[in-house]
C-alpha cells in the first residue's frame, strides 16, 4: 500500500482534526517498523479514529504522508532518515569542532582539524548515538564516545593515506593530510587524535554514566583499535598484498580493519546508554554484520565508481593487487553477500523495543546502498 498525502476520515471531523494535530506533534523517534508494509507505524496506543463522513479529509499541510490503512491497523508514517542523518551529523560536527579547538601548537591542531572536520558521512558516531537511544539512553551521554569514534577513524585515514601505507593523494574529495602539511605532521596529527579520543571519553562523559560502564566502554574502544583490532587487520592486509588469500583470510582482514571500530561504535553506545549485557551482545552481532557489509560495499564501489564519485582514488585495490570480495567472488556474488549481511543485521534488531529500531535499521540499508 502506498502512502497518501492526506487522511480520509470516517466519523467525527472535529475529533479527527484534534487527532491530526496530536500526530503532527508526536515524537517521531518513537515510531516503529511495520514488517507488512516496510514502512513505519505509530505505537499501538495512538489509534486511528473512525469518522462518519467518508469524503472528509484533512489537508496535507497538517499531516503530510499520513494514511489510515483500510484494515483499521495503526496509522503509518515514513521514517525521515535523511532528516535524521542531517540532524545527527550537525550535532556530531558541532561537538567535534568544540573538542579540537584551534590552539597552540597551531600547526598540529590545524592538521588535526583539517582531516577531522573535512566532512564525511559520520556513520560511526551516528551508530554510537543510535545504539544509545536504542537501549533507552540519552544522546548527550554517548556524544563523547561518538566523537572518539570519529577521531580514531580519522586517525586511521590519515595514517592509511601515508606514502608508507596506501600512498593516496585524495580523501573526501580533498588533498590528503600529508599533502597539505607534511608526512611528519600527518603522523603526529593521527597520533594526537588517537590519544585525544581516549581522553575525551574519560573526561567528557557525564556523571549519569556509572564509572564501571565508562571503563567498559574505554576497554571496548582500546580493543577495537589495537593489535587485536584495527592494527591486526592492517598488518594482515599489508602481508596479503601480491598473494592469493582465501575468503576466510579476507574476512579476517575486513572484520578487524573495518568492522571492529564500527562494532565498538554501537557497543559503546549501548554500554553508556545503560543497555543490559544481552542488549549489548545483540547490537554487537548487528554491527558485526554491518561492519563486514561496509567493507564489502567499499570493495564493490572501488571497481564500479570513479574517483570523482568516490572522493578518493578509485581502483587502488586493483592496482596494488589487493584481495577484495569482487576479486574473489565476482561482483554479483559480492552484491548477494551484501544483501545477506543486511538481512542478518536487521534480524538482531527484532529483539529490541520496536519503537526505537528505525535508525539502526535504516543505517544498515543506507550502508548497503551508498554510492561513495
C-alpha positions in Angstrom: 0.0 0.0 0.0 1.4 3.4 -1.0 1.4 6.3 1.4 -1.1 9.0 0.5 -0.7 12.8 1.2 -3.9 13.1 3.2 -6.1 11.3 5.7 -9.6 10.1 4.9 -11.8 10.1 8.0 -15.0 8.2 8.9 -16.8 9.6 11.9 -16.4 12.9 13.8 -14.5 15.6 11.7 -13.6 17.8 14.7 -12.2 14.8 16.6 -10.2 13.9 13.5 -8.7 17.4 13.4 -7.7 17.1 17.0 -6.2 13.7 16.2 -4.1 15.0 13.4 -2.9 18.0 15.5 -1.7 15.4 18.1 0.0 13.3 15.5 1.7 16.4 14.0 3.4 17.0 17.3 4.2 13.3 18.0 7.8 12.4 18.8 8.9 10.7 15.6 11.7 8.9 17.4 9.1 6.6 18.9 7.9 5.2 15.5 8.4 1.5 14.7 8.6 -0.6 11.6 5.6 -2.4 10.1 7.0 -5.6 8.6 3.9 -6.0 6.5 4.4 -2.7 4.6 8.0 -2.0 5.1 7.1 1.4 6.5 6.8 2.8 10.0 3.8 3.0 12.2 2.8 4.7 15.4 2.8 2.7 18.7 -0.5 1.0 19.3 -1.6 3.4 22.0 -2.1 6.0 19.2 -5.1 4.5 17.3 -6.8 5.5 14.1 -10.2 7.3 14.7 -13.2 6.3 12.6 -15.5 9.1 11.5 -18.8 9.4 9.8 -18.2 11.2 6.6 -16.1 9.2 4.2 -15.4 12.2 2.0 -14.0 14.3 4.8 -10.2 14.8 4.5 -7.5 16.6 6.5 -5.3 18.9 4.5 -1.8 17.6 3.6 -0.2 20.7 5.3 -1.4 19.5 8.6 -0.2 15.9 8.3 1.8 15.1 5.1 2.4 11.5 4.2 -0.1 10.1 6.7 -2.5 7.2 5.7 -5.2 5.2 7.5 -5.0 1.6 6.4 -8.3 0.1 5.3 -8.0 -2.8 7.8 -8.0 -0.4 10.8 -4.4 -1.1 11.8 -2.0 1.6 13.1 -1.5 4.8 11.3 1.6 4.7 9.1 4.3 7.3 8.9 7.6 7.3 6.9 10.8 7.5 8.9 12.6 10.6 7.8 16.1 9.0 7.5 17.7 11.9 5.6 16.5 14.4 8.2 17.7 12.1 11.0 21.2 11.8 9.4 21.4 15.5 8.8 20.4 16.4 12.3 22.7 13.9 13.9 25.6 14.9 11.6 25.2 18.5 12.6 25.3 17.6 16.3 28.4 15.5 15.8 30.2 18.2 13.7 29.5 20.8 16.4 30.8 18.5 19.1 34.0 17.7 17.1 34.6 21.4 16.4 34.5 22.1 20.1 36.6 19.1 21.0 39.6 20.2 18.9 39.9 24.0 19.2 42.5 25.8 17.1 45.2 26.5 19.7 48.9 26.2 20.2 50.9 24.4 18.9 49.0 25.8 15.9 50.3 23.5 13.2 49.4 20.3 14.8 45.8 21.5 15.7 45.4 22.8 12.1 46.4 19.3 10.8 44.0 17.5 13.2 41.1 19.8 12.4 41.8 19.6 8.6 41.1 15.9 8.5 38.6 15.6 11.4 36.3 18.4 10.0 36.7 17.6 6.3 33.2 16.2 6.0 32.3 12.5 5.7 29.2 10.5 6.4 29.8 10.4 10.2 28.5 6.8 10.2 30.4 5.7 13.3 29.4 8.4 15.6 25.8 8.2 14.4 25.8 4.5 15.0 27.0 5.2 18.6 24.2 7.7 19.2 21.5 5.5 17.7 22.6 2.5 19.7 22.5 4.6 22.9 18.9 5.6 22.1 18.0 2.0 21.2 18.6 0.9 24.8 16.8 3.9 26.2 19.8 6.2 26.8 20.1 9.9 26.1 22.2 11.1 23.1 24.2 13.5 25.3 25.5 10.6 27.3 27.0 9.0 24.2 28.3 12.1 22.4 31.9 11.9 23.9 32.1 8.3 22.8 30.7 9.2 19.4 33.3 11.9 18.9 36.0 9.4 20.0 34.9 7.0 17.2 35.3 9.7 14.6 38.7 10.8 16.0 40.0 7.2 15.8 38.5 6.7 12.3 40.1 10.0 11.1 43.5 8.9 12.6 43.2 5.6 10.6 42.5 7.5 7.4 45.4 9.9 7.9 47.8 7.0 8.5 46.3 4.9 5.8 47.0 7.6 3.2 50.7 8.0 4.0 53.3 7.0 1.4 54.4 4.1 3.6 50.9 2.7 3.6 48.5 3.3 0.7 50.2 6.4 -0.6 47.0 8.2 -1.5 46.7 11.9 -2.6 42.9 12.3 -2.2 40.5 11.8 0.7 36.9 13.0 1.0 37.4 15.0 -2.2 40.4 16.9 -0.8 44.2 16.5 -0.8 45.3 14.1 2.0 46.7 15.4 5.2 50.4 14.7 4.3 49.9 16.5 1.0 48.7 19.7 2.7 51.1 19.6 5.7 53.9 17.0 5.5 54.4 13.4 6.4 55.8 14.1 9.8 52.9 16.4 10.7 50.4 13.9 9.4 51.8 11.1 11.6 51.7 13.3 14.6 48.2 14.6 13.8 47.0 11.0 13.7 48.8 10.1 16.9 47.2 13.2 18.6 43.7 12.3 17.5 44.1 8.7 18.9 45.3 10.0 22.2 42.5 12.6 22.4 39.8 10.0 21.7 40.5 8.2 25.0 41.0 11.5 26.9 37.7 12.8 25.5 35.6 9.8 26.5 37.2 9.7 30.0 37.0 13.4 30.7 33.8 14.5 28.9 31.3 11.6 29.6 28.7 12.9 32.1 28.2 11.7 35.7 25.0 10.0 34.7 27.1 7.2 33.2 28.4 4.9 36.1 32.2 4.5 36.3 32.1 0.8 35.7 30.2 1.4 32.4 32.7 4.1 31.4 35.6 1.7 32.0 33.9 -1.0 29.9 33.4 1.5 27.0 37.0 2.6 27.1 38.2 -1.0 27.2 36.0 -1.8 24.2 37.5 1.2 22.3 41.0 0.1 23.1 40.4 -3.4 21.9 38.9 -2.2 18.6 41.9 -0.1 17.6 44.8 -2.2 18.9 46.8 -5.3 17.9 43.6 -7.4 18.1 41.5 -4.9 16.2 42.3 -2.3 13.5 46.0 -2.8 13.7 45.7 -6.5 13.3 43.6 -6.1 10.2 46.0 -3.6 8.7 49.1 -5.7 9.2 47.5 -8.8 7.8 46.2 -6.7 4.8 49.8 -5.5 4.1 51.1 -9.0 4.3 48.5 -10.3 1.9 49.4 -7.9 -1.0 50.5 -9.7 -4.1 49.5 -13.2 -3.0 46.4 -15.3 -3.2 44.3 -15.5 0.0 41.2 -17.3 1.0 37.8 -15.8 1.7 38.4 -16.6 5.4 41.6 -14.6 5.4 39.9 -11.7 3.6 37.1 -11.7 6.2 39.6 -11.6 9.0 41.2 -8.5 7.4 37.9 -6.7 7.0 36.4 -7.7 10.3 39.5 -6.3 12.1 40.4 -3.4 9.9 36.9 -2.0 9.3 34.3 -3.8 11.3 35.9 -3.7 14.8 35.6 0.1 15.1 32.1 0.1 13.7 31.3 -2.6 16.3 32.8 -0.6 19.1 30.6 2.3 18.0 27.4 0.5 18.7 28.7 -1.4 21.7 30.0 1.7 23.4 26.7 3.5 22.7 24.7 0.6 24.2 27.0 0.5 27.3 26.9 4.2 28.2 23.2 4.2 27.3 22.5 1.7 30.1 21.9 -1.4 28.0 21.8 -4.9 29.6 24.5 -7.4 28.7 22.2 -9.2 26.4 21.3 -5.9 24.6 25.0 -5.1 24.2 25.7 -8.5 22.7 22.7 -8.1 20.3 24.0 -4.8 18.9 27.4 -6.4 18.7 26.0 -9.1 16.4 24.1 -6.5 14.4 27.3 -4.5 13.9 29.5 -7.4 13.0 27.2 -7.9 10.0 27.0 -4.2 9.2 30.8 -3.7 9.6 31.6 -6.5 7.2 28.8 -5.2 4.9 30.5 -1.8 4.9 33.8 -3.3 3.6 32.0 -5.5 1.0 30.3 -2.4 -0.4 33.6 -0.5 -0.3 35.2 -3.2 -2.4 32.4 -3.1 -4.9 32.5 0.7 -5.2 36.2 0.7 -5.7 35.8 -1.2 -9.0 32.4 0.3 -10.1 32.7 4.0 -9.3 35.0 6.8 -10.5 37.5 8.9 -8.4 35.1 11.9 -8.7 32.2 9.9 -7.4 34.1 8.3 -4.5 36.0 11.4 -3.4 39.1 9.3 -3.2 41.3 7.4 -5.8 39.3 4.7 -7.4 40.8 1.3 -8.4 43.6 1.4 -5.8 42.9 -2.1 -4.6 43.1 -3.5 -8.1 46.3 -1.5 -8.9 48.0 -2.8 -5.7 46.8 -6.4 -6.3 44.9 -6.5 -3.0 42.4 -9.2 -2.3 38.8 -8.0 -2.4 35.4 -9.5 -2.4 34.7 -8.8 -6.1 38.1 -10.2 -6.9 37.5 -13.5 -5.0 33.7 -13.8 -5.5 32.8 -11.7 -8.5 30.8 -8.5 -8.4 27.3 -10.2 -8.5 28.2 -12.7 -5.7 29.6 -9.9 -3.7 26.3 -8.0 -4.0 24.4 -11.1 -3.0 26.6 -11.5 0.1 26.0 -7.8 1.0 22.2 -8.5 0.8 22.6 -11.5 3.2 24.5 -9.4 5.6 21.8 -6.7 5.7 19.1 -9.3 6.5 21.2 -10.9 9.3 21.9 -7.5 10.8 18.3 -6.4 10.9 17.2 -9.7 12.4 19.1 -8.8 15.5 17.0 -5.6 15.9 13.9 -7.7 16.3 14.8 -8.3 19.9 14.5 -4.6 20.8 11.7 -2.2 21.5 10.1 -1.8 18.1 9.6 2.0 18.7 13.4 2.6 18.7 14.9 0.4 15.9 14.2 2.6 12.9 17.6 4.5 12.9 19.7 1.4 13.0 17.5 -0.5 10.5 17.8 2.4 8.0 21.5 2.8 8.7 22.1 -0.8 7.6 20.2 -0.2 4.4 22.0 3.1 3.9 25.4 1.4 4.2 24.3 -1.3 1.7 23.1 1.2 -0.9 25.7 4.0 -0.5 27.4 5.3 -3.6 30.7 6.6 -2.1 
